[in-house]
Amino acid sequence: MNADEQKRAAAVRALDFIEPGMKLGLGTGSTAEHFVRALGARVKEGLEIVGVPTSERTGKLAESLGIPLSNLDDTPHLDITVDGADELDIELRLIKGGGGALLREKIVATASDRMIVIADASKLVSTLGAFPLPVEVIPFGCTVTAHKMADVASAFGCTGRIVRRADEYGEPFFTDSENFIYDCAFGEIPDPDGLAAALNRIAGVVDNGLFIGIAAMAIVGTPAGTNIIEAK
C-alpha cells in the first residue's frame, strides 16, 4: 500500500471502535478526511452518531456527507476523537497543526474520553521534530512572542528557523480562531514534554502543536496492514 492507502486503511480500522450513540470529535487533515468519509458511509447505512468538527473545513465535509453535527457548547463531553498527526512517537506524543487547526483539535481531543490517532507509517518517528512544530500565536505583539519562543526553545536544545506561516497568496495565514501560526523547524525535539509546557507559559502563545499525554491509541497503516499502538 502507498501512503494514501495506508491512511485510508487506518481510518477504516478506526471505525471498529465506534459504537451507535457515540459523540465523536472529527479531526482535520488528509488522514482525518478519510475517516470522515468512511464514517459518512456508515451513517448513510444507519449508524447513529453525532460529530463535533475541529475546523470549518471538516465541518463542511461532514455536513456534505450527512453526518449530524454539534459543537462543544451543546455537546461538551465526547466519547472519542479520531484525528491524524504530522508526527508521532512510540510514546504517543504527537506533533499536530500542519493544517492550521491545532488549537481546536486539542480542545476537542481533551474534551473526549479517548483520542485515537490515525496515520500512515511515515508519521511514526523515533524523535519528534523533523516536521516543523506549529505554534499558534495571537497577532498582537507577535514579533516579541516569536523572539521569546526562540529563547525558550534554545533552553531545551532546539534551534532552527521560526517563521510565520503564509497562505497561498503570500499573506499571513489565519487560523479559524483568527490567530497566526509560527512554524518552528527544530529538526529534533529532545524534550517534547518540557518544551510544550514552556512554550505555553509565554504570553501571546495560545497553544502549541505538541500533544502530550492526550492520545490513547494510534492506528498506523503500513504496507502490510495496520498496527495498533496503545498508551502505556
C-alpha positions as CSV (number, residue, x, y, z in Angstrom):
1,M,0.0,0.0,0.0
2,N,1.1,3.5,-0.7
3,A,0.9,6.3,1.9
4,D,-2.6,7.3,1.0
5,E,-3.8,3.7,1.0
6,Q,-2.2,3.3,4.5
7,K,-4.1,6.4,5.7
8,R,-7.3,5.0,4.4
9,A,-6.7,1.6,6.0
10,A,-6.0,3.2,9.4
11,A,-9.2,5.4,9.0
12,V,-11.4,2.4,8.2
13,R,-9.8,0.4,11.1
14,A,-10.8,3.2,13.5
15,L,-14.5,2.6,12.7
16,D,-14.1,-0.7,14.7
17,F,-14.1,1.4,17.8
18,I,-17.2,3.5,17.0
19,E,-20.5,2.4,18.6
20,P,-24.0,3.7,18.0
21,G,-24.9,6.7,20.0
22,M,-21.4,8.0,20.4
23,K,-20.4,11.6,20.3
24,L,-17.3,11.9,18.2
25,G,-14.6,14.6,17.6
26,L,-13.8,14.8,13.9
27,G,-10.2,15.7,13.1
28,T,-8.7,17.9,10.4
29,G,-6.3,16.9,7.6
30,S,-6.0,14.4,4.8
31,T,-6.0,11.3,7.0
32,A,-8.9,12.6,9.1
33,E,-10.8,13.2,5.9
34,H,-10.6,9.5,5.1
35,F,-12.2,8.8,8.4
36,V,-14.9,11.3,8.0
37,R,-15.8,9.9,4.5
38,A,-15.8,6.3,5.9
39,L,-17.9,7.5,8.8
40,G,-20.3,9.2,6.4
41,A,-20.8,5.9,4.6
42,R,-21.7,4.2,7.9
43,V,-24.1,7.0,8.8
44,K,-25.8,6.5,5.5
45,E,-26.2,2.8,6.3
46,G,-27.9,3.8,9.6
47,L,-25.2,4.4,12.2
48,E,-26.4,7.0,14.7
49,I,-23.7,9.3,16.0
50,V,-23.1,13.0,16.5
51,G,-19.9,14.6,15.3
52,V,-18.1,17.7,16.6
53,P,-15.7,19.0,13.9
54,T,-12.3,20.5,14.7
55,S,-12.3,23.0,11.8
56,E,-14.6,24.7,9.4
57,R,-13.2,22.6,6.6
58,T,-14.0,19.3,8.4
59,G,-17.5,20.7,9.3
60,K,-18.3,21.4,5.7
61,L,-17.2,17.9,4.6
62,A,-19.1,16.2,7.3
63,E,-22.2,18.2,6.6
64,S,-22.0,17.3,2.9
65,L,-21.9,13.6,3.9
66,G,-25.0,13.8,6.1
67,I,-23.2,13.4,9.4
68,P,-25.2,15.0,12.2
69,L,-23.1,17.8,13.8
70,S,-22.9,19.6,17.1
71,N,-20.4,21.8,18.9
72,L,-18.7,21.8,22.3
73,D,-21.1,24.3,23.8
74,D,-24.1,22.0,23.2
75,T,-22.1,18.7,23.4
76,P,-19.3,19.3,25.9
77,H,-18.4,15.7,26.6
78,L,-17.3,13.4,23.7
79,D,-16.6,9.7,23.7
80,I,-13.8,9.5,21.1
81,T,-11.9,11.9,18.9
82,V,-10.3,10.5,15.7
83,D,-7.6,12.6,14.2
84,G,-4.4,12.4,12.2
85,A,-0.9,13.5,13.2
86,D,2.0,15.1,11.4
87,E,4.4,13.1,13.6
88,L,4.0,10.6,16.4
89,D,6.5,8.6,18.5
90,I,6.1,5.3,20.3
91,E,5.0,7.0,23.5
92,L,2.1,8.6,21.5
93,R,3.5,12.1,21.8
94,L,2.3,14.0,18.7
95,I,3.1,17.0,16.5
96,K,-0.1,18.4,15.0
97,G,-1.1,21.6,13.3
98,G,0.1,21.2,9.8
99,G,-3.4,22.0,8.7
100,G,-3.6,25.0,11.0
101,A,-6.2,23.6,13.4
102,L,-4.1,22.7,16.3
103,L,-5.9,24.7,19.0
104,R,-9.4,23.4,18.1
105,E,-8.0,19.9,17.6
106,K,-6.5,20.0,21.1
107,I,-9.7,21.4,22.7
108,V,-11.8,18.7,21.1
109,A,-9.4,15.9,21.9
110,T,-9.2,16.9,25.6
111,A,-13.0,17.0,25.8
112,S,-13.0,13.3,24.8
113,D,-12.7,10.2,26.8
114,R,-10.2,8.9,24.2
115,M,-8.2,10.2,21.3
116,I,-7.5,7.7,18.5
117,V,-4.7,8.8,16.1
118,I,-4.7,7.5,12.6
119,A,-1.6,7.8,10.4
120,D,0.5,6.2,7.7
121,A,3.8,4.6,8.6
122,S,5.9,7.6,7.6
123,K,4.4,9.6,10.5
124,L,5.9,7.2,13.2
125,V,9.3,8.6,14.2
126,S,11.9,7.8,16.9
127,T,12.4,11.5,17.7
128,L,9.8,14.3,17.1
129,G,10.9,17.5,15.3
130,A,11.6,16.7,11.6
131,F,8.1,18.2,10.9
132,P,8.2,21.9,11.9
133,L,6.4,22.4,15.1
134,P,3.4,24.8,14.7
135,V,2.7,27.3,17.5
136,E,-0.5,29.3,17.5
137,V,0.1,33.0,18.5
138,I,-2.2,36.0,18.8
139,P,-1.3,38.7,16.3
140,F,-0.7,41.4,18.9
141,G,3.0,41.6,19.7
142,C,3.7,38.5,17.6
143,T,7.3,39.5,16.8
144,V,8.1,39.8,20.5
145,T,6.3,36.4,21.1
146,A,8.4,34.8,18.4
147,H,11.7,36.0,19.9
148,K,10.6,34.6,23.3
149,M,9.7,31.3,21.7
150,A,13.3,31.1,20.2
151,D,14.8,31.8,23.6
152,V,12.7,29.2,25.3
153,A,13.4,26.6,22.5
154,S,17.1,27.2,22.8
155,A,17.0,26.4,26.5
156,F,15.5,23.0,25.6
157,G,18.2,22.2,23.0
158,C,16.0,23.3,20.0
159,T,17.4,25.6,17.3
160,G,16.2,26.4,13.8
161,R,14.1,28.9,11.9
162,I,10.8,30.1,13.4
163,V,8.7,31.5,10.5
164,R,5.2,32.9,10.5
165,R,3.1,30.8,8.2
166,A,1.8,32.4,5.0
167,D,-1.3,31.4,2.9
168,E,-1.2,30.5,-0.8
169,Y,-1.1,34.2,-1.7
170,G,1.8,35.0,0.5
171,E,-0.3,36.8,3.1
172,P,-0.3,35.9,6.8
173,F,-2.2,32.6,7.4
174,F,-5.0,32.9,9.9
175,T,-6.5,30.1,11.9
176,D,-10.2,29.6,12.3
177,S,-9.7,31.5,15.6
178,E,-8.1,34.4,13.8
179,N,-4.6,33.7,15.1
180,F,-1.2,33.3,13.4
181,I,0.8,30.1,13.2
182,Y,4.6,30.1,13.6
183,D,6.3,27.0,12.2
184,C,9.5,26.0,14.2
185,A,12.0,24.0,12.1
186,F,13.9,22.4,15.0
187,G,14.9,19.2,13.3
188,E,14.6,17.3,16.6
189,I,13.0,18.0,19.9
190,P,15.0,16.2,22.7
191,D,12.4,17.0,25.5
192,P,8.9,17.4,24.0
193,D,7.2,17.4,27.4
194,G,9.3,20.2,28.8
195,L,9.2,22.3,25.6
196,A,5.4,22.0,25.3
197,A,4.9,23.3,28.9
198,A,7.5,26.1,28.5
199,L,6.1,27.4,25.2
200,N,2.6,27.6,26.7
201,R,3.9,29.8,29.5
202,I,4.9,32.6,27.0
203,A,2.4,35.4,26.9
204,G,1.0,35.6,23.4
205,V,1.2,31.9,22.8
206,V,-2.3,30.4,22.5
207,D,-1.1,26.8,22.3
208,N,1.5,24.6,20.6
209,G,1.3,21.6,18.3
210,L,2.8,19.1,20.8
211,F,0.1,16.8,22.1
212,I,1.5,15.2,25.2
213,G,-0.5,12.6,27.2
214,I,-3.6,13.1,25.1
215,A,-3.7,10.2,22.6
216,A,-4.8,6.9,24.0
217,M,-4.2,4.8,20.8
218,A,-2.7,5.1,17.4
219,I,-3.7,3.1,14.4
220,V,-0.8,3.1,11.9
221,G,-1.2,2.0,8.3
222,T,1.7,0.0,6.9
223,P,2.4,-1.7,3.6
224,A,1.3,-4.9,5.2
225,G,-1.8,-3.7,7.0
226,T,-2.5,-1.7,10.2
227,N,-0.7,-1.8,13.6
228,I,-2.1,-0.5,16.9
229,I,0.0,1.3,19.5
230,E,-1.7,1.9,22.9
231,A,-0.7,4.4,25.5
232,K,1.2,2.8,28.5
